Amino acid sequence: MLCYFCCEKERPTYFSHFCDDCNSLRRLMLSYSPSKCTEILKRTCLRDDKQIGFKINQEIKKIVIKEIETKNIEKVGDESHVTPKTRSKSSVKN
Ligand SMILES: [Zn+2]
């Protein structure tokens, strides 16, 4: 006896139509109105090509930052490494 909405989970009883998750979704939709819930889900769960690009860049940045952090941790143990000196901002004059 699968749920009539998601068709994945079992219904708790023979006479119920939806599984527990779909039942809670239904209660939320009744509380906030179906159109508002649909709008929120579309805004948060659906992505267009531009948003997918942003998400991919964000994930790449996370990976790069993680790699830099692991390299910095490795360098802390290496005392022969000398950090390069950069010009201080106060010495730069236009
Ligand atoms: Zn369900």
PDB file of the backbone (N, CA, C, O) and the ligand in Angstrom, with CONECT records:
HET     ZN  A 101       1
ATOM      1  N   MET A   1       0.841  -1.185   0.000  1.00  0.00           N
ATOM      2  CA  MET A   1       0.000   0.000   0.000  1.00  0.00           C
ATOM      3  C   MET A   1       0.885   1.246   0.000  1.00  0.00           C
ATOM      4  O   MET A   1       1.254   1.762   1.055  1.00  0.00           O
ATOM      5  N   LEU A   2       1.211   1.710  -1.179  1.00  0.00           N
ATOM      6  CA  LEU A   2       2.072   2.878  -1.295  1.00  0.00           C
ATOM      7  C   LEU A   2       1.269   4.164  -1.193  1.00  0.00           C
ATOM      8  O   LEU A   2       0.065   4.195  -1.451  1.00  0.00           O
ATOM      9  N   CYS A   3       1.968   5.218  -0.811  1.00  0.00           N
ATOM     10  CA  CYS A   3       1.373   6.544  -0.690  1.00  0.00           C
ATOM     11  C   CYS A   3       0.849   6.997  -2.053  1.00  0.00           C
ATOM     12  O   CYS A   3       1.492   6.762  -3.077  1.00  0.00           O
ATOM     13  N   TYR A   4      -0.293   7.632  -2.065  1.00  0.00           N
ATOM     14  CA  TYR A   4      -0.884   8.088  -3.332  1.00  0.00           C
ATOM     15  C   TYR A   4      -0.150   9.307  -3.892  1.00  0.00           C
ATOM     16  O   TYR A   4      -0.257   9.598  -5.083  1.00  0.00           O
ATOM     17  N   PHE A   5       0.588  10.014  -3.051  1.00  0.00           N
ATOM     18  CA  PHE A   5       1.261  11.224  -3.523  1.00  0.00           C
ATOM     19  C   PHE A   5       2.673  10.927  -4.010  1.00  0.00           C
ATOM     20  O   PHE A   5       2.989  11.214  -5.165  1.00  0.00           O
ATOM     21  N   CYS A   6       3.529  10.363  -3.166  1.00  0.00           N
ATOM     22  CA  CYS A   6       4.933  10.145  -3.557  1.00  0.00           C
ATOM     23  C   CYS A   6       5.142   8.792  -4.224  1.00  0.00           C
ATOM     24  O   CYS A   6       6.107   8.613  -4.967  1.00  0.00           O
ATOM     25  N   CYS A   7       4.265   7.855  -3.973  1.00  0.00           N
ATOM     26  CA  CYS A   7       4.358   6.499  -4.542  1.00  0.00           C
ATOM     27  C   CYS A   7       5.677   5.815  -4.165  1.00  0.00           C
ATOM     28  O   CYS A   7       6.151   4.950  -4.901  1.00  0.00           O
ATOM     29  N   GLU A   8       6.270   6.189  -3.037  1.00  0.00           N
ATOM     30  CA  GLU A   8       7.524   5.576  -2.604  1.00  0.00           C
ATOM     31  C   GLU A   8       7.388   4.873  -1.257  1.00  0.00           C
ATOM     32  O   GLU A   8       7.882   3.762  -1.068  1.00  0.00           O
ATOM     33  N   LYS A   9       6.710   5.542  -0.324  1.00  0.00           N
ATOM     34  CA  LYS A   9       6.631   5.017   1.038  1.00  0.00           C
ATOM     35  C   LYS A   9       5.276   4.359   1.287  1.00  0.00           C
ATOM     36  O   LYS A   9       4.291   4.584   0.584  1.00  0.00           O
ATOM     37  N   GLU A  10       5.289   3.539   2.323  1.00  0.00           N
ATOM     38  CA  GLU A  10       4.059   2.856   2.717  1.00  0.00           C
ATOM     39  C   GLU A  10       3.132   3.812   3.460  1.00  0.00           C
ATOM     40  O   GLU A  10       3.581   4.703   4.182  1.00  0.00           O
ATOM     41  N   ARG A  11       1.846   3.610   3.271  1.00  0.00           N
ATOM     42  CA  ARG A  11       0.859   4.363   4.049  1.00  0.00           C
ATOM     43  C   ARG A  11       0.774   3.742   5.438  1.00  0.00           C
ATOM     44  O   ARG A  11       0.883   2.522   5.564  1.00  0.00           O
ATOM     45  N   PRO A  12       0.584   4.542   6.481  1.00  0.00           N
ATOM     46  CA  PRO A  12       0.541   3.984   7.842  1.00  0.00           C
ATOM     47  C   PRO A  12      -0.639   3.026   8.063  1.00  0.00           C
ATOM     48  O   PRO A  12      -0.502   2.027   8.770  1.00  0.00           O
ATOM     49  N   THR A  13      -1.771   3.323   7.472  1.00  0.00           N
ATOM     50  CA  THR A  13      -2.932   2.425   7.602  1.00  0.00           C
ATOM     51  C   THR A  13      -3.584   2.230   6.236  1.00  0.00           C
ATOM     52  O   THR A  13      -3.297   2.962   5.289  1.00  0.00           O
ATOM     53  N   TYR A  14      -4.426   1.276   6.151  1.00  0.00           N
ATOM     54  CA  TYR A  14      -5.095   0.983   4.887  1.00  0.00           C
ATOM     55  C   TYR A  14      -5.988   2.139   4.453  1.00  0.00           C
ATOM     56  O   TYR A  14      -6.110   2.409   3.258  1.00  0.00           O
ATOM     57  N   PHE A  15      -6.603   2.814   5.395  1.00  0.00           N
ATOM     58  CA  PHE A  15      -7.557   3.876   5.072  1.00  0.00           C
ATOM     59  C   PHE A  15      -6.904   5.230   4.848  1.00  0.00           C
ATOM     60  O   PHE A  15      -7.555   6.150   4.352  1.00  0.00           O
ATOM     61  N   SER A  16      -5.647   5.371   5.197  1.00  0.00           N
ATOM     62  CA  SER A  16      -4.974   6.656   4.952  1.00  0.00           C
ATOM     63  C   SER A  16      -4.505   6.698   3.499  1.00  0.00           C
ATOM     64  O   SER A  16      -4.232   5.663   2.891  1.00  0.00           O
ATOM     65  N   HIS A  17      -4.418   7.885   2.967  1.00  0.00           N
ATOM     66  CA  HIS A  17      -4.023   8.047   1.559  1.00  0.00           C
ATOM     67  C   HIS A  17      -2.538   8.326   1.392  1.00  0.00           C
ATOM     68  O   HIS A  17      -1.939   7.954   0.383  1.00  0.00           O
ATOM     69  N   PHE A  18      -1.937   8.992   2.403  1.00  0.00           N
ATOM     70  CA  PHE A  18      -0.553   9.454   2.253  1.00  0.00           C
ATOM     71  C   PHE A  18       0.357   8.852   3.324  1.00  0.00           C
ATOM     72  O   PHE A  18      -0.105   8.410   4.376  1.00  0.00           O
ATOM     73  N   CYS A  19       1.662   8.846   3.031  1.00  0.00           N
ATOM     74  CA  CYS A  19       2.651   8.416   4.025  1.00  0.00           C
ATOM     75  C   CYS A  19       2.829   9.538   5.055  1.00  0.00           C
ATOM     76  O   CYS A  19       2.228  10.604   4.924  1.00  0.00           O
ATOM     77  N   ASP A  20       3.646   9.297   6.065  1.00  0.00           N
ATOM     78  CA  ASP A  20       3.812  10.284   7.135  1.00  0.00           C
ATOM     79  C   ASP A  20       4.413  11.589   6.614  1.00  0.00           C
ATOM     80  O   ASP A  20       3.958  12.671   6.983  1.00  0.00           O
ATOM     81  N   ASP A  21       5.449  11.491   5.745  1.00  0.00           N
ATOM     82  CA  ASP A  21       6.082  12.697   5.202  1.00  0.00           C
ATOM     83  C   ASP A  21       5.096  13.501   4.356  1.00  0.00           C
ATOM     84  O   ASP A  21       5.006  14.721   4.493  1.00  0.00           O
ATOM     85  N   CYS A  22       4.374  12.829   3.500  1.00  0.00           N
ATOM     86  CA  CYS A  22       3.416  13.533   2.648  1.00  0.00           C
ATOM     87  C   CYS A  22       2.275  14.113   3.469  1.00  0.00           C
ATOM     88  O   CYS A  22       1.723  15.160   3.129  1.00  0.00           O
ATOM     89  N   ASN A  23       1.925  13.426   4.552  1.00  0.00           N
ATOM     90  CA  ASN A  23       0.916  13.973   5.453  1.00  0.00           C
ATOM     91  C   ASN A  23       1.395  15.267   6.082  1.00  0.00           C
ATOM     92  O   ASN A  23       0.629  16.224   6.193  1.00  0.00           O
ATOM     93  N   SER A  24       2.657  15.308   6.498  1.00  0.00           N
ATOM     94  CA  SER A  24       3.168  16.551   7.093  1.00  0.00           C
ATOM     95  C   SER A  24       3.274  17.639   6.023  1.00  0.00           C
ATOM     96  O   SER A  24       3.029  18.810   6.312  1.00  0.00           O
ATOM     97  N   LEU A  25       3.635  17.269   4.794  1.00  0.00           N
ATOM     98  CA  LEU A  25       3.633  18.251   3.699  1.00  0.00           C
ATOM     99  C   LEU A  25       2.227  18.810   3.476  1.00  0.00           C
ATOM    100  O   LEU A  25       2.046  20.011   3.276  1.00  0.00           O
ATOM    101  N   ARG A  26       1.261  17.937   3.514  1.00  0.00           N
ATOM    102  CA  ARG A  26      -0.126  18.364   3.314  1.00  0.00           C
ATOM    103  C   ARG A  26      -0.563  19.335   4.415  1.00  0.00           C
ATOM    104  O   ARG A  26      -1.224  20.339   4.146  1.00  0.00           O
ATOM    105  N   ARG A  27      -0.184  19.021   5.657  1.00  0.00           N
ATOM    106  CA  ARG A  27      -0.544  19.915   6.772  1.00  0.00           C
ATOM    107  C   ARG A  27       0.133  21.276   6.602  1.00  0.00           C
ATOM    108  O   ARG A  27      -0.472  22.315   6.868  1.00  0.00           O
ATOM    109  N   LEU A  28       1.418  21.264   6.148  1.00  0.00           N
ATOM    110  CA  LEU A  28       2.107  22.533   5.919  1.00  0.00           C
ATOM    111  C   LEU A  28       1.414  23.337   4.814  1.00  0.00           C
ATOM    112  O   LEU A  28       1.252  24.553   4.916  1.00  0.00           O
ATOM    113  N   MET A  29       1.017  22.637   3.773  1.00  0.00           N
ATOM    114  CA  MET A  29       0.348  23.342   2.672  1.00  0.00           C
ATOM    115  C   MET A  29      -0.990  23.917   3.111  1.00  0.00           C
ATOM    116  O   MET A  29      -1.387  24.994   2.667  1.00  0.00           O
ATOM    117  N   LEU A  30      -1.678  23.198   3.979  1.00  0.00           N
ATOM    118  CA  LEU A  30      -2.948  23.716   4.479  1.00  0.00           C
ATOM    119  C   LEU A  30      -2.725  24.915   5.391  1.00  0.00           C
ATOM    120  O   LEU A  30      -3.557  25.820   5.449  1.00  0.00           O
ATOM    121  N   SER A  31      -1.593  24.921   6.106  1.00  0.00           N
ATOM    122  CA  SER A  31      -1.302  26.024   7.020  1.00  0.00           C
ATOM    123  C   SER A  31      -0.884  27.280   6.266  1.00  0.00           C
ATOM    124  O   SER A  31      -1.292  28.386   6.622  1.00  0.00           O
ATOM    125  N   TYR A  32      -0.067  27.112   5.218  1.00  0.00           N
ATOM    126  CA  TYR A  32       0.503  28.281   4.540  1.00  0.00           C
ATOM    127  C   TYR A  32      -0.070  28.526   3.149  1.00  0.00           C
ATOM    128  O   TYR A  32       0.357  29.476   2.492  1.00  0.00           O
ATOM    129  N   SER A  33      -0.964  27.764   2.691  1.00  0.00           N
ATOM    130  CA  SER A  33      -1.582  27.799   1.374  1.00  0.00           C
ATOM    131  C   SER A  33      -0.682  27.119   0.343  1.00  0.00           C
ATOM    132  O   SER A  33       0.532  27.321   0.343  1.00  0.00           O
ATOM    133  N   PRO A  34      -1.280  26.316  -0.529  1.00  0.00           N
ATOM    134  CA  PRO A  34      -0.496  25.564  -1.516  1.00  0.00           C
ATOM    135  C   PRO A  34       0.321  26.461  -2.436  1.00  0.00           C
ATOM    136  O   PRO A  34       1.447  26.116  -2.796  1.00  0.00           O
ATOM    137  N   SER A  35      -0.238  27.619  -2.825  1.00  0.00           N
ATOM    138  CA  SER A  35       0.501  28.484  -3.758  1.00  0.00           C
ATOM    139  C   SER A  35       1.759  29.048  -3.103  1.00  0.00           C
ATOM    140  O   SER A  35       2.806  29.143  -3.743  1.00  0.00           O
ATOM    141  N   LYS A  36       1.657  29.421  -1.826  1.00  0.00           N
ATOM    142  CA  LYS A  36       2.829  29.955  -1.133  1.00  0.00           C
ATOM    143  C   LYS A  36       3.896  28.872  -0.967  1.00  0.00           C
ATOM    144  O   LYS A  36       5.082  29.141  -1.159  1.00  0.00           O
ATOM    145  N   CYS A  37       3.487  27.648  -0.610  1.00  0.00           N
ATOM    146  CA  CYS A  37       4.439  26.544  -0.456  1.00  0.00           C
ATOM    147  C   CYS A  37       5.095  26.216  -1.794  1.00  0.00           C
ATOM    148  O   CYS A  37       6.297  25.955  -1.849  1.00  0.00           O
ATOM    149  N   THR A  38       4.314  26.228  -2.870  1.00  0.00           N
ATOM    150  CA  THR A  38       4.863  25.951  -4.198  1.00  0.00           C
ATOM    151  C   THR A  38       5.875  27.015  -4.574  1.00  0.00           C
ATOM    152  O   THR A  38       6.940  26.708  -5.110  1.00  0.00           O
ATOM    153  N   GLU A  39       5.539  28.279  -4.291  1.00  0.00           N
ATOM    154  CA  GLU A  39       6.460  29.376  -4.605  1.00  0.00           C
ATOM    155  C   GLU A  39       7.775  29.227  -3.834  1.00  0.00           C
ATOM    156  O   GLU A  39       8.854  29.409  -4.398  1.00  0.00           O
ATOM    157  N   ILE A  40       7.679  28.894  -2.544  1.00  0.00           N
ATOM    158  CA  ILE A  40       8.887  28.719  -1.721  1.00  0.00           C
ATOM    159  C   ILE A  40       9.730  27.566  -2.241  1.00  0.00           C
ATOM    160  O   ILE A  40      10.951  27.684  -2.345  1.00  0.00           O
ATOM    161  N   LEU A  41       9.082  26.448  -2.569  1.00  0.00           N
ATOM    162  CA  LEU A  41       9.832  25.289  -3.070  1.00  0.00           C
ATOM    163  C   LEU A  41      10.494  25.605  -4.402  1.00  0.00           C
ATOM    164  O   LEU A  41      11.631  25.199  -4.639  1.00  0.00           O
ATOM    165  N   LYS A  42       9.795  26.325  -5.276  1.00  0.00           N
ATOM    166  CA  LYS A  42      10.388  26.679  -6.574  1.00  0.00           C
ATOM    167  C   LYS A  42      11.592  27.590  -6.380  1.00  0.00           C
ATOM    168  O   LYS A  42      12.617  27.431  -7.042  1.00  0.00           O
ATOM    169  N   ARG A  43      11.455  28.558  -5.454  1.00  0.00           N
ATOM    170  CA  ARG A  43      12.561  29.499  -5.206  1.00  0.00           C
ATOM    171  C   ARG A  43      13.777  28.822  -4.609  1.00  0.00           C
ATOM    172  O   ARG A  43      14.909  29.196  -4.917  1.00  0.00           O
ATOM    173  N   THR A  44      13.558  27.827  -3.757  1.00  0.00           N
ATOM    174  CA  THR A  44      14.682  27.221  -3.048  1.00  0.00           C
ATOM    175  C   THR A  44      15.196  25.949  -3.710  1.00  0.00           C
ATOM    176  O   THR A  44      16.390  25.659  -3.623  1.00  0.00           O
ATOM    177  N   CYS A  45      14.342  25.194  -4.360  1.00  0.00           N
ATOM    178  CA  CYS A  45      14.761  23.883  -4.880  1.00  0.00           C
ATOM    179  C   CYS A  45      15.047  23.895  -6.379  1.00  0.00           C
ATOM    180  O   CYS A  45      15.891  23.132  -6.849  1.00  0.00           O
ATOM    181  N   LEU A  46      14.372  24.730  -7.120  1.00  0.00           N
ATOM    182  CA  LEU A  46      14.578  24.736  -8.574  1.00  0.00           C
ATOM    183  C   LEU A  46      15.621  25.775  -8.932  1.00  0.00           C
ATOM    184  O   LEU A  46      15.653  26.859  -8.350  1.00  0.00           O
ATOM    185  N   ARG A  47      16.476  25.445  -9.890  1.00  0.00           N
ATOM    186  CA  ARG A  47      17.549  26.344 -10.314  1.00  0.00           C
ATOM    187  C   ARG A  47      17.512  26.467 -11.832  1.00  0.00           C
ATOM    188  O   ARG A  47      17.311  25.478 -12.537  1.00  0.00           O
ATOM    189  N   ASP A  48      17.713  27.716 -12.345  1.00  0.00           N
ATOM    190  CA  ASP A  48      17.877  27.876 -13.782  1.00  0.00           C
ATOM    191  C   ASP A  48      19.369  27.780 -14.115  1.00  0.00           C
ATOM    192  O   ASP A  48      20.189  27.571 -13.221  1.00  0.00           O
ATOM    193  N   ASP A  49      19.724  27.930 -15.393  1.00  0.00           N
ATOM    194  CA  ASP A  49      21.120  27.734 -15.816  1.00  0.00           C
ATOM    195  C   ASP A  49      22.073  28.688 -15.108  1.00  0.00           C
ATOM    196  O   ASP A  49      23.175  28.303 -14.716  1.00  0.00           O
ATOM    197  N   LYS A  50      21.636  29.948 -14.946  1.00  0.00           N
ATOM    198  CA  LYS A  50      22.486  30.940 -14.281  1.00  0.00           C
ATOM    199  C   LYS A  50      22.737  30.540 -12.827  1.00  0.00           C
ATOM    200  O   LYS A  50      23.868  30.607 -12.344  1.00  0.00           O
ATOM    201  N   GLN A  51      21.689  30.129 -12.144  1.00  0.00           N
ATOM    202  CA  GLN A  51      21.820  29.720 -10.743  1.00  0.00           C
ATOM    203  C   GLN A  51      22.657  28.450 -10.615  1.00  0.00           C
ATOM    204  O   GLN A  51      23.403  28.289  -9.649  1.00  0.00           O
ATOM    205  N   ILE A  52      22.532  27.548 -11.593  1.00  0.00           N
ATOM    206  CA  ILE A  52      23.351  26.333 -11.573  1.00  0.00           C
ATOM    207  C   ILE A  52      24.820  26.718 -11.708  1.00  0.00           C
ATOM    208  O   ILE A  52      25.679  26.140 -11.042  1.00  0.00           O
ATOM    209  N   GLY A  53      25.117  27.712 -12.586  1.00  0.00           N
ATOM    210  CA  GLY A  53      26.495  28.192 -12.739  1.00  0.00           C
ATOM    211  C   GLY A  53      27.040  28.759 -11.439  1.00  0.00           C
ATOM    212  O   GLY A  53      28.173  28.473 -11.052  1.00  0.00           O
ATOM    213  N   PHE A  54      26.221  29.568 -10.765  1.00  0.00           N
ATOM    214  CA  PHE A  54      26.639  30.116  -9.467  1.00  0.00           C
ATOM    215  C   PHE A  54      26.929  28.996  -8.478  1.00  0.00           C
ATOM    216  O   PHE A  54      27.923  29.040  -7.752  1.00  0.00           O
ATOM    217  N   LYS A  55      26.059  27.996  -8.452  1.00  0.00           N
ATOM    218  CA  LYS A  55      26.208  26.886  -7.508  1.00  0.00           C
ATOM    219  C   LYS A  55      27.489  26.108  -7.810  1.00  0.00           C
ATOM    220  O   LYS A  55      28.213  25.725  -6.891  1.00  0.00           O
ATOM    221  N   ILE A  56      27.772  25.872  -9.107  1.00  0.00           N
ATOM    222  CA  ILE A  56      28.995  25.144  -9.485  1.00  0.00           C
ATOM    223  C   ILE A  56      30.219  25.934  -9.050  1.00  0.00           C
ATOM    224  O   ILE A  56      31.151  25.367  -8.479  1.00  0.00           O
ATOM    225  N   ASN A  57      30.227  27.262  -9.316  1.00  0.00           N
ATOM    226  CA  ASN A  57      31.365  28.091  -8.895  1.00  0.00           C
ATOM    227  C   ASN A  57      31.543  28.067  -7.387  1.00  0.00           C
ATOM    228  O   ASN A  57      32.665  28.010  -6.883  1.00  0.00           O
ATOM    229  N   GLN A  58      30.438  28.111  -6.679  1.00  0.00           N
ATOM    230  CA  GLN A  58      30.476  28.077  -5.212  1.00  0.00           C
ATOM    231  C   GLN A  58      31.103  26.770  -4.725  1.00  0.00           C
ATOM    232  O   GLN A  58      31.925  26.771  -3.809  1.00  0.00           O
ATOM    233  N   GLU A  59      30.710  25.657  -5.344  1.00  0.00           N
ATOM    234  CA  GLU A  59      31.249  24.359  -4.942  1.00  0.00           C
ATOM    235  C   GLU A  59      32.736  24.277  -5.277  1.00  0.00           C
ATOM    236  O   GLU A  59      33.512  23.733  -4.492  1.00  0.00           O
ATOM    237  N   ILE A  60      33.149  24.816  -6.443  1.00  0.00           N
ATOM    238  CA  ILE A  60      34.566  24.813  -6.829  1.00  0.00           C
ATOM    239  C   ILE A  60      35.369  25.629  -5.823  1.00  0.00           C
ATOM    240  O   ILE A  60      36.448  25.212  -5.401  1.00  0.00           O
ATOM    241  N   LYS A  61      34.843  26.799  -5.437  1.00  0.00           N
ATOM    242  CA  LYS A  61      35.539  27.628  -4.440  1.00  0.00           C
ATOM    243  C   LYS A  61      35.717  26.881  -3.136  1.00  0.00           C
ATOM    244  O   LYS A  61      36.775  26.965  -2.514  1.00  0.00           O
ATOM    245  N   LYS A  62      34.697  26.151  -2.713  1.00  0.00           N
ATOM    246  CA  LYS A  62      34.791  25.375  -1.471  1.00  0.00           C
ATOM    247  C   LYS A  62      35.908  24.357  -1.572  1.00  0.00           C
ATOM    248  O   LYS A  62      36.681  24.183  -0.630  1.00  0.00           O
ATOM    249  N   ILE A  63      36.001  23.672  -2.729  1.00  0.00           N
ATOM    250  CA  ILE A  63      37.030  22.645  -2.921  1.00  0.00           C
ATOM    251  C   ILE A  63      38.417  23.287  -2.888  1.00  0.00           C
ATOM    252  O   ILE A  63      39.328  22.766  -2.247  1.00  0.00           O
ATOM    253  N   VAL A  64      38.577  24.431  -3.588  1.00  0.00           N
ATOM    254  CA  VAL A  64      39.874  25.107  -3.644  1.00  0.00           C
ATOM    255  C   VAL A  64      40.277  25.580  -2.253  1.00  0.00           C
ATOM    256  O   VAL A  64      41.426  25.399  -1.849  1.00  0.00           O
ATOM    257  N   ILE A  65      39.358  26.178  -1.522  1.00  0.00           N
ATOM    258  CA  ILE A  65      39.655  26.661  -0.164  1.00  0.00           C
ATOM    259  C   ILE A  65      40.063  25.502   0.736  1.00  0.00           C
ATOM    260  O   ILE A  65      40.980  25.631   1.547  1.00  0.00           O
ATOM    261  N   LYS A  66      39.384  24.381   0.591  1.00  0.00           N
ATOM    262  CA  LYS A  66      39.715  23.200   1.396  1.00  0.00           C
ATOM    263  C   LYS A  66      41.129  22.714   1.066  1.00  0.00           C
ATOM    264  O   LYS A  66      41.881  22.348   1.969  1.00  0.00           O
ATOM    265  N   GLU A  67      41.497  22.708  -0.227  1.00  0.00           N
ATOM    266  CA  GLU A  67      42.845  22.280  -0.636  1.00  0.00           C
ATOM    267  C   GLU A  67      43.894  23.241  -0.097  1.00  0.00           C
ATOM    268  O   GLU A  67      44.951  22.808   0.363  1.00  0.00           O
ATOM    269  N   ILE A  68      43.615  24.544  -0.149  1.00  0.00           N
ATOM    270  CA  ILE A  68      44.572  25.541   0.363  1.00  0.00           C
ATOM    271  C   ILE A  68      44.768  25.351   1.861  1.00  0.00           C
ATOM    272  O   ILE A  68      45.890  25.416   2.363  1.00  0.00           O
ATOM    273  N   GLU A  69      43.659  25.113   2.575  1.00  0.00           N
ATOM    274  CA  GLU A  69      43.758  24.908   4.023  1.00  0.00           C
ATOM    275  C   GLU A  69      44.591  23.670   4.344  1.00  0.00           C
ATOM    276  O   GLU A  69      45.400  23.698   5.272  1.00  0.00           O
ATOM    277  N   THR A  70      44.407  22.593   3.598  1.00  0.00           N
ATOM    278  CA  THR A  70      45.187  21.379   3.878  1.00  0.00           C
ATOM    279  C   THR A  70      46.661  21.603   3.549  1.00  0.00           C
ATOM    280  O   THR A  70      47.527  21.073   4.245  1.00  0.00           O
ATOM    281  N   LYS A  71      46.969  22.384   2.492  1.00  0.00           N
ATOM    282  CA  LYS A  71      48.364  22.686   2.166  1.00  0.00           C
ATOM    283  C   LYS A  71      48.992  23.567   3.248  1.00  0.00           C
ATOM    284  O   LYS A  71      50.153  23.376   3.609  1.00  0.00           O
ATOM    285  N   ASN A  72      48.235  24.519   3.758  1.00  0.00           N
ATOM    286  CA  ASN A  72      48.738  25.383   4.828  1.00  0.00           C
ATOM    287  C   ASN A  72      49.032  24.579   6.086  1.00  0.00           C
ATOM    288  O   ASN A  72      50.009  24.847   6.785  1.00  0.00           O
ATOM    289  N   ILE A  73      48.196  23.604   6.372  1.00  0.00           N
ATOM    290  CA  ILE A  73      48.422  22.744   7.549  1.00  0.00           C
ATOM    291  C   ILE A  73      49.704  21.943   7.357  1.00  0.00           C
ATOM    292  O   ILE A  73      50.473  21.757   8.300  1.00  0.00           O
ATOM    293  N   GLU A  74      49.937  21.462   6.119  1.00  0.00           N
ATOM    294  CA  GLU A  74      51.168  20.712   5.839  1.00  0.00           C
ATOM    295  C   GLU A  74      52.388  21.616   5.997  1.00  0.00           C
ATOM    296  O   GLU A  74      53.425  21.165   6.482  1.00  0.00           O
ATOM    297  N   LYS A  75      52.281  22.896   5.592  1.00  0.00           N
ATOM    298  CA  LYS A  75      53.403  23.828   5.653  1.00  0.00           C
ATOM    299  C   LYS A  75      53.760  24.216   7.084  1.00  0.00           C
ATOM    300  O   LYS A  75      54.914  24.536   7.368  1.00  0.00           O
ATOM    301  N   VAL A  76      52.790  24.191   7.978  1.00  0.00           N
ATOM    302  CA  VAL A  76      53.051  24.559   9.368  1.00  0.00           C
ATOM    303  C   VAL A  76      54.108  23.643   9.969  1.00  0.00           C
ATOM    304  O   VAL A  76      54.955  24.088  10.743  1.00  0.00           O
ATOM    305  N   GLY A  77      54.059  22.380   9.616  1.00  0.00           N
ATOM    306  CA  GLY A  77      55.036  21.425  10.119  1.00  0.00           C
ATOM    307  C   GLY A  77      56.400  21.575   9.456  1.00  0.00           C
ATOM    308  O   GLY A  77      57.404  21.136  10.017  1.00  0.00           O
ATOM    309  N   ASP A  78      56.458  22.195   8.257  1.00  0.00           N
ATOM    310  CA  ASP A  78      57.707  22.368   7.516  1.00  0.00           C
ATOM    311  C   ASP A  78      58.351  23.696   7.900  1.00  0.00           C
ATOM    312  O   ASP A  78      57.880  24.749   7.471  1.00  0.00           O
ATOM    313  N   GLU A  79      59.429  23.670   8.708  1.00  0.00           N
ATOM    314  CA  GLU A  79      60.058  24.908   9.185  1.00  0.00           C
ATOM    315  C   GLU A  79      60.995  25.520   8.156  1.00  0.00           C
ATOM    316  O   GLU A  79      61.385  26.679   8.302  1.00  0.00           O
ATOM    317  N   SER A  80      61.372  24.774   7.113  1.00  0.00           N
ATOM    318  CA  SER A  80      62.265  25.315   6.095  1.00  0.00           C
ATOM    319  C   SER A  80      61.523  26.289   5.176  1.00  0.00           C
ATOM    320  O   SER A  80      62.159  27.053   4.450  1.00  0.00           O
ATOM    321  N   HIS A  81      60.192  26.273   5.198  1.00  0.00           N
ATOM    322  CA  HIS A  81      59.419  27.161   4.335  1.00  0.00           C
ATOM    323  C   HIS A  81      59.439  28.588   4.893  1.00  0.00           C
ATOM    324  O   HIS A  81      59.134  28.815   6.064  1.00  0.00           O
ATOM    325  N   VAL A  82      59.804  29.538   4.035  1.00  0.00           N
ATOM    326  CA  VAL A  82      59.795  30.946   4.425  1.00  0.00           C
ATOM    327  C   VAL A  82      58.655  31.612   3.666  1.00  0.00           C
ATOM    328  O   VAL A  82      58.585  31.542   2.439  1.00  0.00           O
ATOM    329  N   THR A  83      57.755  32.265   4.420  1.00  0.00           N
ATOM    330  CA  THR A  83      56.635  32.911   3.762  1.00  0.00           C
ATOM    331  C   THR A  83      57.135  34.146   3.010  1.00  0.00           C
ATOM    332  O   THR A  83      57.935  34.912   3.548  1.00  0.00           O
ATOM    333  N   PRO A  84      56.671  34.348   1.768  1.00  0.00           N
ATOM    334  CA  PRO A  84      57.133  35.486   0.991  1.00  0.00           C
ATOM    335  C   PRO A  84      56.661  36.799   1.606  1.00  0.00           C
ATOM    336  O   PRO A  84      55.536  36.904   2.094  1.00  0.00           O
ATOM    337  N   LYS A  85      57.552  37.809   1.572  1.00  0.00           N
ATOM    338  CA  LYS A  85      57.192  39.103   2.128  1.00  0.00           C
ATOM    339  C   LYS A  85      56.559  39.950   1.034  1.00  0.00           C
ATOM    340  O   LYS A  85      57.063  40.015  -0.087  1.00  0.00           O
ATOM    341  N   THR A  86      55.477  40.583   1.365  1.00  0.00           N
ATOM    342  CA  THR A  86      54.819  41.467   0.404  1.00  0.00           C
ATOM    343  C   THR A  86      54.935  42.894   0.904  1.00  0.00           C
ATOM    344  O   THR A  86      55.179  43.153   2.082  1.00  0.00           O
ATOM    345  N   ARG A  87      54.749  43.819  -0.047  1.00  0.00           N
ATOM    346  CA  ARG A  87      54.820  45.215   0.348  1.00  0.00           C
ATOM    347  C   ARG A  87      53.659  45.561   1.253  1.00  0.00           C
ATOM    348  O   ARG A  87      52.538  45.101   1.041  1.00  0.00           O
ATOM    349  N   SER A  88      53.924  46.364   2.249  1.00  0.00           N
ATOM    350  CA  SER A  88      52.823  46.797   3.099  1.00  0.00           C
ATOM    351  C   SER A  88      52.096  47.924   2.372  1.00  0.00           C
ATOM    352  O   SER A  88      52.687  48.636   1.560  1.00  0.00           O
ATOM    353  N   LYS A  89      50.823  48.076   2.668  1.00  0.00           N
ATOM    354  CA  LYS A  89      49.996  49.066   1.979  1.00  0.00           C
ATOM    355  C   LYS A  89      50.441  50.490   2.263  1.00  0.00           C
ATOM    356  O   LYS A  89      50.260  51.371   1.423  1.00  0.00           O
ATOM    357  N   SER A  90      51.020  50.730   3.433  1.00  0.00           N
ATOM    358  CA  SER A  90      51.428  52.092   3.780  1.00  0.00           C
ATOM    359  C   SER A  90      52.640  52.555   2.950  1.00  0.00           C
ATOM    360  O   SER A  90      52.820  53.756   2.752  1.00  0.00           O
ATOM    361  N   SER A  91      53.471  51.620   2.465  1.00  0.00           N
ATOM    362  CA  SER A  91      54.643  52.021   1.682  1.00  0.00           C
ATOM    363  C   SER A  91      54.303  52.293   0.223  1.00  0.00           C
ATOM    364  O   SER A  91      55.118  52.877  -0.491  1.00  0.00           O
ATOM    365  N   VAL A  92      53.127  51.887  -0.239  1.00  0.00           N
ATOM    366  CA  VAL A  92      52.730  52.100  -1.624  1.00  0.00           C
ATOM    367  C   VAL A  92      52.158  53.520  -1.744  1.00  0.00           C
ATOM    368  O   VAL A  92      51.176  53.870  -1.089  1.00  0.00           O
ATOM    369  N   LYS A  93      52.798  54.324  -2.597  1.00  0.00           N
ATOM    370  CA  LYS A  93      52.323  55.707  -2.804  1.00  0.00           C
ATOM    371  C   LYS A  93      52.035  55.922  -4.273  1.00  0.00           C
ATOM    372  O   LYS A  93      52.729  55.403  -5.147  1.00  0.00           O
ATOM    373  N   ASN A  94      51.009  56.688  -4.522  1.00  0.00           N
ATOM    374  CA  ASN A  94      50.641  56.954  -5.918  1.00  0.00           C
ATOM    375  C   ASN A  94      51.374  58.166  -6.467  1.00  0.00           C
ATOM    376  O   ASN A  94      51.182  58.531  -7.627  1.00  0.00           O
TER     377      ASN A  94
HETATM  378 ZN    ZN A 101       4.233   9.937   0.383  1.00  0.00          ZN2+
END
